[in-house]
Amino acid sequence: MQKVLHPIQLFDPASSTYTYLLIDDSTREAVIIDPVDDQLTRDLAVLAEHRAQLRYVVETHAHADHITSAAALIDHTGAQAATPEGCGIQPAAIQLKDGDLLHFGLQQMQALHTPGHTGGSMSFVWGDNVFTGDTLLIGGCGRTDFQSGSARALHHSISSILFSLPDHTTVWPGHDYQGRTSSSIAGEKNSNARITDHGQLRSVEAFMQLMDHLDLPRPKRIDEAVPANLTLGLRHDAGAP
């Protein structure tokens, strides 16, 4: 019987960001996805608690609402950063392309290019799990009005890439603002009100119309977060070189 893989899910209340820790039981090698700078101490403690050796720090995209702790985690653990090639995070040692595999211990995780929220956004498949960042949220999806966002691209990423995964695949989003922790591909096909209408997939045109009229406020931290995240969290807003 195939072993069920289950991530450790961590939460940052300030940004409602989920961080995920994936550990290979046999070797204790690990991957962390979308870490947050304010949670560095917590994340290092969780790694120590689980006797995990961090191999990769992975970003789903260059975030606009929090600053990553990637550079700090690399300093503490010797891990490598693996980021989507299309995001322009130049200091990352590994620039991921669609279909690339990251190996840790006896495990592997596959990168899927799922643009739309940003031009470079990626999702990651690990066993029967998919980590969707801001591409697919529980009952929603990421906005498309900045950072090379495209509602047309997002519709394709969700309907043709993520929704092609097996229905039982567990969806682990990058955020949730209502305390929900996970969903499934089947659940999102049936009830995600952004991409579907009463369980029927919206047309590209209807989806674009909906996304163009969300009228969301500008992310409060975008001006500091995006530049910092393009350098793995090295901030330049406090006199740093």
C-alpha positions, -999 to 999 in steps of 0.1 A, spaced: 0 0 0 13 34 -10 23 56 20 0 87 24 21 118 23 10 147 46 27 181 50 31 200 81 10 232 77 20 264 95 2 297 96 12 334 97 -18 354 112 -5 387 100 -7 378 63 -29 347 65 -1 329 48 3 291 49 38 277 50 43 240 43 71 217 55 75 184 37 98 158 52 111 125 39 107 100 68 136 78 58 163 105 55 147 135 73 155 157 43 129 184 39 114 211 17 97 243 30 73 262 8 65 299 11 81 307 45 75 341 62 102 363 77 84 369 109 81 332 115 118 323 111 123 313 148 92 291 147 102 274 115 137 266 127 122 252 159 98 230 139 127 217 118 147 209 150 117 192 166 113 169 136 150 164 132 147 176 96 175 187 74 162 215 51 173 209 15 152 233 -4 134 266 3 107 269 -24 86 299 -34 53 297 -54 58 332 -66 72 366 -56 47 375 -29 31 410 -24 18 406 11 47 393 31 84 390 30 100 356 27 126 342 51 143 323 23 177 340 26 177 336 64 167 299 63 195 293 38 220 310 62 208 289 91 205 255 73 226 255 41 195 248 20 191 260 -16 164 283 -29 143 269 -57 120 295 -73 99 298 -105 121 309 -134 95 334 -146 95 353 -113 129 368 -117 142 359 -83 178 360 -94 196 349 -63 179 315 -62 202 287 -69 176 267 -88 153 284 -114 124 260 -119 108 253 -152 75 236 -158 78 199 -151 110 201 -131 115 177 -102 130 185 -68 143 154 -50 146 152 -13 155 119 3 133 93 -14 107 119 -23 101 141 -53 80 172 -59 71 184 -94 68 220 -105 38 231 -126 39 265 -142 5 280 -133 6 316 -143 -22 341 -139 -19 355 -104 16 365 -115 33 357 -147 57 332 -131 35 315 -105 40 278 -99 21 251 -81 39 219 -68 27 183 -68 38 159 -41 21 126 -41 -16 132 -38 -10 168 -27 -8 200 -47 5 233 -32 -12 260 -52 1 292 -38 -22 320 -49 -33 303 -81 -61 283 -66 -75 291 -31 -103 274 -12 -134 288 -29 -115 314 -48 -83 323 -66 -56 349 -66 -62 383 -80 -48 392 -115 -44 430 -115 -7 434 -108 27 416 -113 20 405 -149 -13 390 -138 -37 377 -164 -72 364 -159 -70 345 -191 -39 327 -181 -53 320 -146 -84 304 -161 -62 281 -182 -39 273 -152 -69 263 -130 -92 247 -156 -66 229 -178 -37 222 -154 -49 220 -118 -83 206 -126 -66 179 -147 -51 164 -115 -70 135 -99 -101 146 -81 -89 132 -48 -58 154 -49 -56 175 -17 -54 212 -24 -31 232 0 -35 269 -7 -11 297 -1 -37 317 20 -70 314 36 -89 341 54 -116 321 70 -97 294 89 -100 267 63 -69 245 59 -73 224 28 -97 213 0 -96 189 -29 -96 192 -67 -131 177 -67 -143 201 -41 -130 231 -60 -145 219 -93 -178 216 -76 -180 247 -54 -153 273 -62 -174 304 -70 -146 322 -88 -140 296 -115 -173 279 -115 -210 289 -115 -232 263 -97 -206 237 -104 -202 245 -141 -169 259 -153 -171 296 -162 -161 305 -198 -129 324 -202 -149 355 -210 -171 353 -180 -141 347 -157 -122 376 -172 -152 398 -167 -156 387 -130 -118 392 -123 -118 426 -140 -144 439 -116 -132 426 -82 -122 462 -72 -98 449 -45 -76 473 -25 -39 475 -33 -18 452 -10 -5 472 18 30 458 18 35 454 -20 61 482 -23 84 466 3 75 430 -1 80 425 -39 115 440 -41 126 421 -9 112 388 -23 130 392 -55 162 390 -34 150 360 -13 139 384 15 169 406 18 153 440 26 165 472 11 140 496 28 161 503 60 193 516 46 207 482 35 229 482 4 
